[in-house]
Amino acid sequence: MLTDRQKLILSAIIYEYTQTARAVGSKSLQEQLNIKVSSATIRNEMAALESASLIKKLHTSAGRVPSRAGYRYYLDHLMANHSVTEHDVNMVIQSFRGNFHEIDDLLDESARTLSEFTGATAIILKPQRHDIKVSGFRLVPLENQQLIAVLVTSDGKVTSQTFKLPRELAISSLDSMVKYINDQMTGRPVLEVLQMMQSDELPTQMSRVIKTPGAFLQLFGDVLSRSVGDQVHIGGRLNVLNFDESLNNKADLKRLLEFLESAKDIRNVAQTLGSHTVVKISQEIHEPLLKSFSLITRGFTIPNQGDGVIALLGPIRMPYARNILLIDTYGEALTQKMIEYT
């Protein structure tokens, strides 16, 4: 059990170290706290905090820095919680630049601005949906045997992919395939159609009616997969280079950047409790690649679709109170903004 003075000193050490990234000494604390005790008394209190493993001494300085246990104690017992105000939410909504035709564009912009405000890496995932249906499919011819495959789904999303036909194949020869897909697949869940393709049911059905090039089926499958893909929206991806000085190994850096692109990996570590904010430090994240990071996560709601995830990945010495307030504000703002897309 810490005394009130020890709590005050621990909070002060965390605040100063967060601001300066330099070890904190007793003289600096005496000036900062403006309390009527000697430097010797403060050193004794610091020794007690060190014995409790809440702060630690660096080899390069006589001062002290917070330990991971110190940050956790601060988060659980000392940090002042500030409620999000309507003004905060409106300010964030106004920061979204322009009108967005798709949710993905809004989430890209949200991740970018949240990263700018915090200096951290911002990550946003949409809810995973299983009820999206095929609404239409078409091919748009381009030059030099190229075309664009365009898939429209029931959530209003348009997914496209460029494809180059073999020289011996005319674009008009694919018309019967497009017609078959629109006649037979429109209104079916995308996941059901994907399952039909993976089990060879759809290719077999199509081959009975038309001559089906394998490359075209692969193209259709790719567009289908992307339409329901769990896309990761990231702002400040390269900020991670500033958070971990041990990232001088190219292989480790490559693995970390690949991790950030994987919605499955991020969902495994970015657990949320609805609109409640969760903070994990170092090993609490249960991902070796993130042992030198802190992760703040929070859910946000897309009406009639479910809960998405908004996360901040940053250094262990991040300004937690400010970043938690910002992620809460963005979560509320996204929930309100999503009403426009339902």
DAVENUR-V960435 format. One record per helix or strand of 2 or more residues. SS is the DSSP state (hx for helix, st for strand). FROM is the first residue (numbers start at 1). TO is the last residue. If there is no record, write none. Layout:
BEGIN
SS,FROM,TO
SS,FROM,TO
END
This chain:
BEGIN
hx,4,20
hx,26,33
hx,39,51
st,55,57
st,64,66
hx,68,78
hx,86,95
hx,103,118
st,121,125
st,133,141
st,146,153
st,158,164
hx,171,185
hx,190,198
hx,201,209
hx,214,227
st,232,235
hx,237,242
hx,250,261
hx,263,269
st,278,281
hx,282,285
hx,288,290
st,293,302
st,306,315
hx,320,341
END
